[in-house]
């Protein structure tokens, strides 16, 4: 199935084709006929499909000598056509037997008795999915294809580096926004809202994690989701188990995201009446963490 629309690709078709070529070389080196990838990062790297739909059953099959194809929820397919350079997508309706859909697709491509690699380290590959898929393909020979895509992703192309830099710039925007938003009586929710607003307007996309704000005792939490609490002058704030001296601080982990590039930083924002906000590198040089 295709829609005829031109996808909005984050990378050139040539760069995607090179990723696919090197992935196939990795599969061949392990004696595999195809790799079945489940991790959202791997699917994005190889196909360009960019959407947070990994909570539903989806996978990307990469044969070494055939066209790759996606198996995914029908409701989400519009995102695939809008962002992927690939043109083969098999969809299933909600309530369908996803393993049977996958099995039929592999049979159609004469891969039901092939040497198949499963991305075993991928969080979306549950034990149940693994067991039912193996049972549905009794003639196939399975092994692990984890690490092939990860090894390729370690070496960044100029385009990827550009996205990483843009992600870091978006993170900088968030740090400045947090500095300006922190004031007596301003709640965690208000700080997070302003930081998120400014980061999106600054070129950021949906974040890999939400803006986390912890004021006073809640600053000790590893993942402080914003609440209605506000800062009161004179109350200490800690960054996880580290006490920031000489001034109290409000931890603000930020992630600026543009395409595949994510700039991640922890802004330890102190109220304007105490000290200005320093980036993490400046904090490491100017304060003692204990």
C-alpha positions in Angstrom: 0.0 0.0 0.0 1.2 3.5 -0.8 -0.5 6.9 -0.7 1.3 8.8 -3.4 2.4 11.6 -1.1 6.0 12.7 -0.9 7.4 11.9 2.6 9.1 14.6 4.6 12.5 12.9 5.1 14.9 13.9 7.8 17.8 12.6 5.8 18.6 12.0 2.1 17.5 8.8 0.4 21.2 8.2 -0.2 22.0 8.3 3.5 19.1 6.0 4.3 20.3 3.6 1.5 23.8 3.6 3.0 22.4 2.7 6.4 20.4 -0.1 4.8 23.5 -1.4 2.9 25.7 -1.5 6.0 22.9 -3.1 8.1 22.6 -5.9 5.5 26.3 -6.4 5.6 26.0 -6.9 9.4 23.2 -9.4 8.9 25.2 -11.4 6.3 28.3 -11.4 8.6 26.1 -13.2 11.2 24.8 -15.7 8.6 21.3 -14.3 8.6 18.8 -14.0 5.7 16.8 -11.2 7.4 16.7 -9.1 10.5 13.6 -8.2 12.4 13.9 -4.9 14.3 11.6 -3.8 17.1 13.4 -0.9 18.8 12.0 2.5 17.9 15.5 3.8 17.4 16.4 1.1 15.0 13.2 1.5 13.0 13.7 5.2 12.8 17.4 4.9 11.8 16.6 2.5 9.0 13.2 3.7 7.7 12.9 7.3 8.8 9.5 6.6 10.4 9.2 9.1 13.2 6.4 8.8 15.6 6.0 7.6 19.3 3.9 4.5 18.4 6.2 1.9 19.8 3.7 1.1 22.6 1.8 -0.8 19.9 3.0 -3.9 18.0 5.3 -2.9 15.2 8.4 -4.2 13.6 10.7 -3.7 10.6 11.9 -6.7 8.6 15.1 -6.2 6.6 15.9 -9.0 4.2 19.4 -9.1 2.8 18.1 -9.5 -0.8 14.6 -8.1 -0.7 12.8 -4.8 -0.1 12.4 -4.0 3.7 8.9 -3.8 5.0 7.1 -2.5 8.1 4.4 -4.3 10.0 2.4 -1.8 12.1 -1.0 -0.7 13.4 -3.3 0.5 10.6 -4.2 3.6 12.6 -0.5 4.7 12.6 0.3 4.0 9.0 -0.3 7.6 7.9 2.8 8.6 9.9 4.8 6.0 8.1 3.9 7.3 4.7 4.6 10.9 5.8 8.1 10.3 7.2 9.6 7.1 5.7 11.6 6.6 2.6 10.4 3.0 2.4 7.3 2.0 0.4 6.3 -1.3 1.9 4.0 -1.3 4.9 1.7 -4.1 6.1 -1.0 -2.9 8.5 -3.3 -4.6 10.9 -6.5 -3.5 12.4 -6.9 -3.2 16.2 -7.8 -6.6 17.6 -6.1 -8.6 14.8 -3.6 -11.4 15.5 -0.4 -9.5 14.9 1.8 -12.6 14.9 -0.4 -14.1 12.2 -0.1 -11.0 10.1 3.7 -11.1 10.5 3.9 -14.8 9.7 1.8 -14.3 6.5 4.1 -11.5 5.4 7.2 -13.7 5.9 5.6 -16.6 4.1 4.7 -14.4 1.1 8.4 -13.4 0.9 9.6 -17.0 1.3 11.2 -16.1 4.7 9.2 -18.5 6.9 12.0 -21.0 6.8 14.9 -18.6 6.7 17.6 -17.7 9.2 16.0 -14.8 11.0 17.6 -12.4 13.4 15.6 -10.9 16.2 16.6 -7.7 17.9 16.4 -9.3 21.4 17.6 -6.3 23.4 14.7 -4.1 22.1 12.3 -3.3 24.9 9.2 -3.6 22.7 10.0 -7.3 22.0 8.2 -8.9 24.9 8.7 -12.5 26.1 5.2 -13.3 24.9 5.9 -11.8 21.4 9.1 -13.7 21.2 7.6 -17.0 22.2 4.5 -16.7 19.9 6.6 -15.6 16.9 9.0 -18.5 17.3 6.2 -20.9 17.7 4.4 -19.5 14.6 7.5 -20.1 12.4 8.7 -23.7 13.3 10.9 -23.9 10.2 12.8 -20.7 10.8 16.1 -20.6 12.5 16.3 -17.7 15.0 19.3 -15.9 16.4 20.0 -12.5 17.9 20.7 -9.5 15.6 21.1 -7.0 18.4 23.9 -4.5 18.1 24.1 -4.2 14.3 22.3 -1.0 14.1 23.7 0.3 17.4 27.2 -0.1 16.1 26.3 2.0 13.0 24.7 4.7 15.0 27.9 5.3 17.0 29.5 7.0 13.9 27.6 10.1 13.1 27.3 11.7 9.6 27.6 15.4 9.1 23.8 15.7 8.9 23.3 13.8 12.2 25.9 16.1 13.9 24.0 19.1 12.6 20.8 17.8 14.2 22.7 17.2 17.5 23.9 20.7 17.5 20.5 22.1 16.8 19.2 19.9 19.7 21.8 21.4 22.0 20.7 24.9 20.9 17.1 24.1 21.8 18.3 22.9 25.2 20.1 26.3 25.6 16.8 28.0 24.9 15.2 25.9 27.7 17.9 26.8 30.2 17.4 30.6 29.5 13.6 30.2 29.8 14.0 28.4 33.1 16.2 31.1 34.5 13.7 33.7 33.6 10.7 31.8 34.8 11.9 30.9 38.3 10.6 33.4 40.9 8.9 33.4 44.2 5.3 32.1 43.9 5.8 30.5 40.5 4.8 26.9 40.5 6.7 23.9 39.0 3.9 23.5 36.4 4.3 27.1 35.3 8.1 26.8 35.0 7.7 23.6 33.0 5.0 25.1 30.8 7.2 28.1 29.9 10.3 26.1 29.3 8.4 23.7 27.0 6.7 26.6 25.1 10.0 28.3 24.5 11.8 25.1 23.4 9.1 24.3 20.9 9.1 27.8 19.5 12.9 27.6 19.4 12.8 24.8 16.9 12.4 21.8 19.2 10.2 18.8 18.5 8.4 16.4 20.9 10.8 15.7 23.7 12.4 12.3 24.6 11.3 13.2 28.2 9.2 15.9 29.6 10.6 18.9 31.4 11.2 17.9 35.0 11.0 20.4 37.8 11.5 19.7 41.5 11.3 22.5 44.1 12.5 22.3 47.7 12.2 18.7 49.0 10.9 17.4 45.7 14.3 18.3 44.2 15.6 15.1 45.8 13.4 13.0 43.4 15.1 11.4 40.4 12.2 12.2 38.1 10.2 15.1 39.6 7.1 15.5 37.4 5.9 19.2 37.7 3.3 19.9 40.3 1.6 23.0 41.7 4.3 23.6 44.4 6.1 27.0 44.2 9.4 28.3 45.4 9.7 30.0 48.8 12.8 32.1 49.5 15.1 30.5 52.1 14.1 26.9 51.4 17.0 24.6 50.3 16.9 22.7 47.0 19.0 19.7 46.2 20.0 18.2 42.9 19.3 14.5 43.4 21.8 13.4 46.2 24.2 16.2 45.5 23.9 19.4 47.6 24.7 22.5 45.5 26.7 25.1 47.5 26.5 28.0 48.2 23.0 28.6 46.9 19.8 26.5 46.8 18.9 25.1 43.4 16.0 23.7 41.4 17.0 20.8 39.1 15.6 21.1 35.6 16.7 18.2 33.3 16.1 19.4 29.7 16.2 17.6 26.4 16.2 19.5 23.1 15.1 17.3 20.2 15.4 18.0 16.4 14.9 14.9 14.2 17.4 12.3 15.4 19.5 14.8 17.4 18.9 15.2 21.1 20.8 17.6 23.2 20.4 16.7 26.9 21.3 19.0 29.7 20.6 19.5 33.4 20.0 23.2 34.2 20.3 23.8 38.0 18.3 26.9 38.1 18.5 29.2 41.2 16.1 32.0 41.7 17.2 35.4 40.4 17.5 36.9 43.8 20.1 34.2 44.7 22.2 33.6 41.7 22.0 33.3 37.9 21.5 30.0 36.2 24.7 28.2 35.1 24.9 25.4 32.6 26.2 22.1 33.8 29.7 22.6 32.7 29.9 25.9 34.5 28.5 24.4 37.7 31.2 21.7 37.6 33.9 24.3 37.5 32.5 26.8 40.0 30.8 24.7 42.7 31.7 21.7 44.9 29.3 18.7 44.5 29.2 16.5 47.6 
